[in-house]
Amino acid sequence: MVHLLQPGMIAPTFTTTDIHGNPVALESYRGRKVLLSFFRFSACALCNLRVHRFIDRNPQWQDQGMDVIAVFESPIANMRTFVGAQDAPFPLVADPTAVLYDLYGIETSEEKVQATLADARTKEFIAEAANAGFELTPEKDCNFHRIPAEFLIDGNGILQTVHYSQLLTDHLQFAAIDAFAAG
């Protein structure tokens, strides 16, 4: 049984490394806001588009005291080949055994993947990703049915916003993230 996190809870802490071997400990972000984003797998075109947009907004977010941590259910080698090619200025974390996904209650759902594929807007999102240079690319041994989730964590380590996606294309709105970063 998956236990979903709720706003007001203390964000589960973790210590890991990013794809470059740098330590990433949630506790070390105390005093700053954090956008903790769980993606599908490192070759996912829609995920790469989202990371691309995070990179564009990162300077403003940094100035406002907010950091980004992006987690993918992929091995480090795949991360370096795919999403790592974007040279993100924030930690990209490989979690191929889904330890962090389990800690945060991130689901796997064939039904939600099928609902995404059936959604009329999905083709628009795929075209947008392709126009940005992110093609639909298979990734060997990936969890195709992983559903994204995003968490906004305040400087005291408290979950302020919890967003478990209903579709692969369902993310926190940038207006909400920007407001949190500015607040």
N, C-alpha and C positions, 0 to 999 in steps of 0.2 A: 504494500500500500504506500503510495507516494503522499508525503505530507507537504502541502503547499505552504510556502511562507506568506506572511501577511505584513502589510505596513504596520510600523510600530515595533516589530520584532527586532532583536539584535541580529545583524547580518552574520551568518555563520562564517567564522574565520578560517583561513587556510593559508598555507605556505607552499609555494611551488616555484618553478622557474619559467621564464619566457623562452622563446625559441632560440635565443642567443645565450642561454645559460644564466641570465641575470635573475637574482631572487625577486619573487613577487609574493609579498605577505600583506594580506588585507589590513592587518594591524598597523603596518607602516604608513598607511594612508590616513590615520587619525588626524583630525584637524582640517582635512580636505574632503570635498565631496567626491563621490565615485559613481561613474556609470559602469556597472558590471554587466557585460553583454555576453550571453551564451549563444553561439552560432551553431550551425549544423556541422559542416565539414569544410576543410580549407579550399576545395575547388568549387564550392557552391557559388554560382554566378550572382545570385541574389545577396548572399552573405558578403561577397567581395564588393558589391556595389555599396552596401551599407557601411563597410569598413572604409571605403573610398570617401564617403560622405562624412564619416567621423574624422578622417584625416583632415578634410577641408575645414571642419569646425574646431578642431583641436586647439589651434592657437588662441581663439577666443575663450574656449572653455578653460584652458590653462590659466589665462589671465583672470578668470573669474573664480579660480580655486577648485576646479573640477578636473579629475583625472579619469582616464578610460582604461579598463582592463577588458580585453576581448579573449574569449575562450572558445576553442574549437575541438570537436571530438575527432581529432586526426593525429597521426604520428608527426613528430617533429620534421622528418624528411619531407613529408607531403606539405606541411605548413611552409617550409622554406621555399618549395617549388611554386606553390600557388599563392595564398594570401600574403606570405612573407615577401613576395616580389614587390609588394606595394611599399615596403620600407616604412611601416607605420611608426609614428613617434611615440607610441604607447605600447605596453606589453601585449604580445600575442602569445597566448598560453595553449600549449598542446595538452589535451586531456583524452588520449585515445582509450583509456579504460573507464572513462566517465565518472571518475571519483568526485570531481566538483559538480558535475551534472546531478549526481545522486544527492550530494550535500544540499543542493538548492532545489531539489524536487523537479528537475527538468524532465519533461515527458518524451516518450517515443510514441508516435501515433500514426498508424497506417491510414486511419480514417481521416485525420486532419490533412495528411499529404494528399489523399484522394480529393478531399474537399477543395484544397488549393488548386489542384490540377483542373478541377471542374469549374473553378471561379473564372468568370469572364475577364476580370482585371489581370489575371496572372500573365496573360500574353503581353500585356502592356509593360508589366514589370520586367519580364524576360527581355523584351525589346530594348527597354531602358538600360538594362545591364549590358546587353550586347553593344549598344551604342557607346557605352563607357569603356568597352574593351573586355568585358567579362562574358565569355561564352559559356553555355551549358557544357560542363566537362565532367565526365565520370571520375570518381576517385575510388580506387580499389579498396575494398574492405571498409568502406565508410558506412555510417548508420544513416541511410537515406531517409528514414522515418523520424529522425530527431526533430523536435519542434523548438524554435528559438524562444528565448526569454530574456528580459532586461530588468535590471534593478537599479534604482537610484538610492544611494546610501549617503547619509549625511556625515558630517565631520565627527560625530560621536559613534559612528558605526551602526546607526539605526536605519532600518529599511524605511524609506519615505514613500517610494513607489515600487510596486511589484507588478510586472507585466508578463504573464504567461501567454504566449501567442496562441491564437485560435487557428491561424493559417500560417504558412511559411512566409507570407508577405505581410503579416500583421506585426508591426513593431510599435514601440512608443513613438508618438508624434514628436517631431523635432521641436515644435513649439513648447511642449511639456519639458523636454530635456533642457532647452535653452532657458526656460523660466526657472527651473531648478538650479542650473548653473549660475544664473544671475542673482538668485535669491539669497 
